[in-house]
Amino acid sequence: MGLAGCSLAWQRHFRGEPFTWEDDDRPGAASKVAAGLINPVTGKNFSPSWRIAEFLPEAEAFYARVGELLGKQLWFPLPVWRLVAEAEWTKVDSKLEEAEPWIDRIEEDVPGWSRAIILKGGGRVATREFCEGTRAYFADQRNTGSGTPILCEGAAGLMAGRLGRHRCAKGEILTLRAPWKNDRMLIGGGGWLVPTGGDTFKVGSTYVWDRLDGEPTPEGRARVEKIARLLGGEDFEVVAHDAGVRPIVRKSQPVIGPLEDGRIVFNGLGSKGSLYAPGVARRLAAWLANETDIEPELDVRCL
């Protein structure tokens, strides 16, 4: 199970509802390699993430609750340093009012950059620990094959044509060991750098749309090493090189609901699955219990 399936399992569990699950442990699944980044203001347009004020508190509470049951910390709050080049500043400056609820301060003395905008609400989710811990916790509920199937297939389901056209993208990331500051996430220059404890970091990422496999490439490594040098410096050791495929449909927003064949789908978490998986899973669980309708923004029937 990936982020979608694991989050839905917990939401059903919290409701006291039975379920069973299957897992084909696919290589290239995004949840296996994701850095678990949560960034409140994203992209070249420097815009707040979709409905983040609603989904972020729910995600924080969810990971804290699951972490207590698993006996491990899953949510690591960190400030986000959005590094802005001189050529970007005019555009970013025009977006400051929209992003104001998430801005802590602006640093102007940042070597190599025009400014750094320090953002509140950022953090990292230990996605591998979350998924592996969830599988172990619910191990005795595996593979009975009863009930209506709920497909939490990620990119594999989209590439199989389950929802028509998709926008899946392969991404490669590196795990590094380096003597850098580990109290902040850095985002800039088309990439990101996030501390993962001690002297280890994850850095990424690439976007490739025409080679959707889970295989790391020399080209991807070179690109991510360039990001590492830009954001951290020259002094690092590569510990691991991973690749995964992001499940993306329409506007990079998740979808849930019934398919024409009677099965149910939960997909499209994209690169922000750590943020949206808990809240979307809760909404799906409520719909499955006939407590509420699916919001049009999330409804797969509105694709």
C-alpha positions as CSV (number, residue, x, y, z in Angstrom):
1,M,0.0,0.0,0.0
2,G,1.1,3.5,-0.7
3,L,0.0,6.8,0.8
4,A,-3.6,6.6,-0.5
5,G,-4.2,3.0,0.6
6,C,-2.5,3.4,3.9
7,S,-4.4,6.6,4.7
8,L,-7.7,5.0,3.8
9,A,-6.9,2.0,5.9
10,W,-6.4,4.2,9.0
11,Q,-9.5,6.2,8.3
12,R,-11.6,3.1,8.1
13,H,-9.9,1.8,11.3
14,F,-10.6,5.0,13.2
15,R,-14.2,4.6,12.2
16,G,-14.3,1.0,13.5
17,E,-15.1,-0.3,10.0
18,P,-13.7,-3.6,8.7
19,F,-11.6,-3.8,5.6
20,T,-9.0,-6.0,3.9
21,W,-6.2,-5.1,1.6
22,E,-3.8,-6.3,-1.1
23,D,-0.4,-5.0,-2.1
24,D,1.6,-6.0,-5.2
25,D,4.6,-4.0,-4.0
26,R,5.3,-2.3,-7.4
27,P,8.7,-0.9,-8.2
28,G,8.6,2.8,-9.0
29,A,5.8,3.6,-6.7
30,A,6.1,7.2,-5.6
31,S,5.4,6.4,-1.9
32,K,8.5,4.2,-1.7
33,V,10.9,7.1,-2.5
34,A,9.0,10.3,-1.7
35,A,10.7,12.8,0.6
36,G,7.3,13.6,2.1
37,L,7.6,17.3,1.6
38,I,4.9,19.6,2.7
39,N,5.3,23.2,1.4
40,P,2.5,25.7,2.0
41,V,3.4,28.0,-1.0
42,T,4.6,26.3,-4.2
43,G,5.7,26.5,-7.8
44,K,7.0,29.2,-10.0
45,N,3.8,31.2,-9.4
46,F,4.5,31.2,-5.6
47,S,0.9,30.4,-4.8
48,P,-0.5,28.7,-1.7
49,S,-1.2,25.0,-2.2
50,W,-4.8,24.1,-3.1
51,R,-7.0,24.3,0.1
52,I,-4.0,24.0,2.3
53,A,-5.6,25.8,5.3
54,E,-8.1,23.0,5.3
55,F,-5.9,20.0,4.6
56,L,-2.8,20.9,6.6
57,P,-4.2,20.8,10.2
58,E,-6.0,17.5,9.3
59,A,-2.8,16.0,8.0
60,E,-0.8,17.1,11.1
61,A,-3.4,15.6,13.5
62,F,-3.6,12.4,11.4
63,Y,0.1,11.7,11.4
64,A,0.4,12.5,15.1
65,R,-2.4,10.0,15.9
66,V,-1.0,7.3,13.6
67,G,2.5,7.9,15.0
68,E,1.4,7.3,18.5
69,L,-0.1,3.9,17.5
70,L,3.0,2.9,15.6
71,G,5.3,4.2,18.3
72,K,7.3,6.5,15.9
73,Q,7.4,10.1,14.8
74,L,6.0,10.6,11.4
75,W,5.5,14.4,11.1
76,F,8.6,16.6,11.4
77,P,7.7,20.4,11.2
78,L,10.3,22.5,9.5
79,P,10.4,26.1,8.2
80,V,10.7,26.4,4.5
81,W,13.3,28.8,3.1
82,R,12.0,29.7,-0.4
83,L,15.2,31.0,-2.1
84,V,14.4,33.7,-4.7
85,A,16.8,34.6,-7.6
86,E,17.0,38.2,-8.7
87,A,15.2,37.4,-12.0
88,E,12.3,35.8,-10.0
89,W,11.7,38.6,-7.5
90,T,9.3,40.8,-9.4
91,K,6.9,37.9,-9.9
92,V,7.2,36.6,-6.4
93,D,6.8,40.1,-5.0
94,S,3.5,40.4,-6.7
95,K,2.3,37.2,-4.9
96,L,3.3,38.2,-1.4
97,E,-0.1,39.5,-0.4
98,E,-1.8,36.2,-1.4
99,A,0.9,34.2,0.4
100,E,1.0,36.4,3.5
101,P,-0.7,34.0,5.9
102,W,2.1,31.6,5.4
103,I,5.0,34.1,5.5
104,D,7.0,34.3,8.7
105,R,9.6,36.8,7.5
106,I,11.8,37.8,4.5
107,E,15.6,37.5,4.8
108,E,17.5,39.9,2.4
109,D,21.1,38.9,3.3
110,V,21.3,35.5,1.6
111,P,24.5,34.8,-0.3
112,G,23.8,33.8,-3.9
113,W,20.2,34.8,-3.8
114,S,18.1,38.0,-3.9
115,R,16.1,37.0,-0.8
116,A,14.8,34.1,1.2
117,I,11.1,34.0,2.1
118,I,10.7,32.0,5.3
119,L,7.4,30.1,5.3
120,K,5.4,28.7,8.1
121,G,3.5,25.4,8.0
122,G,6.2,23.3,6.3
123,G,7.3,19.9,7.3
124,R,8.3,16.4,6.3
125,V,6.4,13.2,6.6
126,A,8.4,10.0,7.0
127,T,6.5,8.3,4.1
128,R,8.4,5.1,4.0
129,E,8.0,4.6,7.8
130,F,4.3,5.4,7.5
131,C,3.7,2.9,4.8
132,E,5.8,0.1,6.2
133,G,4.4,0.7,9.7
134,T,0.8,0.6,8.3
135,R,1.4,-2.6,6.4
136,A,2.8,-4.3,9.6
137,Y,0.0,-2.9,11.8
138,F,-2.8,-4.3,9.5
139,A,-0.9,-7.5,8.5
140,D,-3.6,-9.8,9.7
141,Q,-6.2,-8.1,7.5
142,R,-4.4,-8.8,4.2
143,N,-5.6,-10.6,1.1
144,T,-9.0,-12.0,1.9
145,G,-10.5,-10.4,-1.3
146,S,-13.9,-9.6,0.0
147,G,-16.0,-6.5,-0.4
148,T,-16.1,-3.8,-3.2
149,P,-12.5,-3.2,-4.5
150,I,-11.1,0.3,-3.8
151,L,-8.3,0.9,-6.2
152,C,-5.4,2.9,-4.7
153,E,-3.0,2.1,-7.5
154,G,-1.1,5.3,-8.0
155,A,0.7,5.8,-11.3
156,A,0.3,2.2,-12.3
157,G,-3.5,2.5,-12.4
158,L,-3.3,5.8,-14.4
159,M,-0.8,4.4,-16.9
160,A,-3.1,1.4,-17.3
161,G,-5.8,3.8,-18.6
162,R,-8.0,3.5,-15.5
163,L,-9.0,7.2,-15.6
164,G,-8.3,8.2,-19.2
165,R,-5.6,10.7,-19.9
166,H,-3.0,11.3,-17.2
167,R,0.0,13.5,-16.5
168,C,2.2,11.2,-14.6
169,A,5.9,12.2,-14.2
170,K,8.9,10.3,-13.2
171,G,11.1,11.9,-10.5
172,E,14.6,11.1,-9.3
173,I,15.9,12.0,-5.9
174,L,19.2,11.5,-4.0
175,T,19.8,10.7,-0.3
176,L,23.0,12.6,0.8
177,R,25.3,12.8,3.8
178,A,26.5,16.3,4.3
179,P,27.7,18.8,7.0
180,W,24.9,21.3,6.3
181,K,22.3,23.0,8.5
182,N,19.5,20.6,9.2
183,D,16.9,22.9,10.7
184,R,15.1,24.0,7.5
185,M,14.0,23.0,4.1
186,L,15.4,24.8,1.1
187,I,13.5,25.3,-2.1
188,G,14.8,27.2,-5.1
189,G,16.4,26.9,-8.5
190,G,13.9,24.3,-9.6
191,G,14.6,21.9,-6.7
192,W,14.5,21.2,-3.0
193,L,16.7,20.0,-0.1
194,V,15.1,18.6,3.0
195,P,16.9,17.3,6.2
196,T,16.0,13.8,7.2
197,G,17.8,13.5,10.5
198,G,21.4,13.9,11.7
199,D,23.6,14.6,8.7
200,T,21.3,13.1,6.1
201,F,19.3,14.9,3.5
202,K,17.0,14.2,0.5
203,V,17.3,16.4,-2.6
204,G,15.3,16.5,-5.8
205,S,13.8,16.4,-8.1
206,T,13.5,15.7,-11.8
207,Y,10.3,15.7,-14.0
208,V,10.3,13.3,-16.9
209,W,7.1,12.5,-18.8
210,D,8.2,10.1,-21.5
211,R,10.0,7.4,-19.5
212,L,7.6,6.3,-16.7
213,D,9.6,3.6,-14.9
214,G,11.2,3.3,-11.5
215,E,14.8,3.2,-12.8
216,P,17.3,5.8,-11.7
217,T,19.4,7.3,-14.6
218,P,22.8,8.9,-14.9
219,E,21.1,12.0,-16.3
220,G,18.8,12.2,-13.4
221,R,21.6,11.9,-10.9
222,A,23.5,14.6,-12.6
223,R,20.5,16.9,-12.6
224,V,19.8,16.3,-8.9
225,E,23.5,16.7,-7.9
226,K,23.4,20.1,-9.6
227,I,20.5,21.0,-7.4
228,A,22.4,19.8,-4.3
229,R,25.3,22.0,-5.1
230,L,23.1,25.0,-5.7
231,L,21.1,24.6,-2.5
232,G,23.7,23.0,-0.1
233,G,27.2,23.2,-1.5
234,E,29.9,20.9,-2.9
235,D,30.6,18.9,0.3
236,F,28.3,15.9,0.2
237,E,28.3,12.1,-0.3
238,V,25.6,10.3,-2.2
239,V,24.1,7.6,-0.1
240,A,21.2,6.5,-2.3
241,H,19.6,7.3,-5.7
242,D,15.9,6.5,-6.2
243,A,13.2,7.1,-8.8
244,G,9.5,6.9,-8.7
245,V,6.5,7.9,-10.8
246,R,4.1,10.6,-9.5
247,P,0.4,9.8,-10.1
248,I,-1.0,13.0,-11.7
249,V,-4.4,13.7,-13.3
250,R,-6.0,17.0,-14.4
251,K,-4.9,19.9,-12.1
252,S,-2.6,17.8,-9.9
253,Q,-5.5,17.3,-7.5
254,P,-6.6,13.9,-6.1
255,V,-9.8,12.1,-7.2
256,I,-12.1,9.6,-5.5
257,G,-15.3,7.9,-6.3
258,P,-17.0,5.1,-8.3
259,L,-15.9,3.9,-11.7
260,E,-18.3,2.7,-14.4
261,D,-17.5,-1.0,-13.6
262,G,-18.6,-0.6,-9.9
263,R,-15.1,-0.4,-8.4
264,I,-14.0,2.7,-6.5
265,V,-10.9,4.7,-7.1
266,F,-8.6,6.9,-5.0
267,N,-5.7,8.3,-7.1
268,G,-4.0,11.4,-8.4
269,L,-2.1,12.5,-5.2
270,G,0.7,13.7,-7.4
271,S,3.7,15.3,-5.6
272,K,1.7,16.5,-2.6
273,G,0.3,13.2,-1.4
274,S,1.6,13.6,2.2
275,L,-0.5,16.7,2.5
276,Y,-3.7,15.5,0.9
277,A,-3.9,11.8,1.5
278,P,-5.3,11.9,5.1
279,G,-8.1,14.4,4.4
280,V,-9.1,12.9,1.1
281,A,-9.1,9.4,2.6
282,R,-11.4,10.6,5.4
283,R,-13.8,12.1,2.8
284,L,-13.8,8.8,0.9
285,A,-14.5,6.8,4.1
286,A,-17.5,9.1,4.9
287,W,-18.9,8.7,1.4
288,L,-18.5,4.9,1.6
289,A,-20.6,5.0,4.8
290,N,-23.3,7.1,2.9
291,E,-22.7,10.0,5.3
292,T,-21.9,12.6,2.6
293,D,-21.6,13.3,-1.1
294,I,-18.3,13.6,-2.8
295,E,-17.3,17.2,-3.4
296,P,-17.2,18.0,-7.2
297,E,-13.5,19.0,-6.9
298,L,-12.7,15.5,-5.7
299,D,-15.3,13.5,-7.6
300,V,-13.8,11.2,-10.3
301,R,-17.1,11.5,-12.2
302,C,-16.3,15.1,-12.8
303,L,-13.1,14.5,-14.7
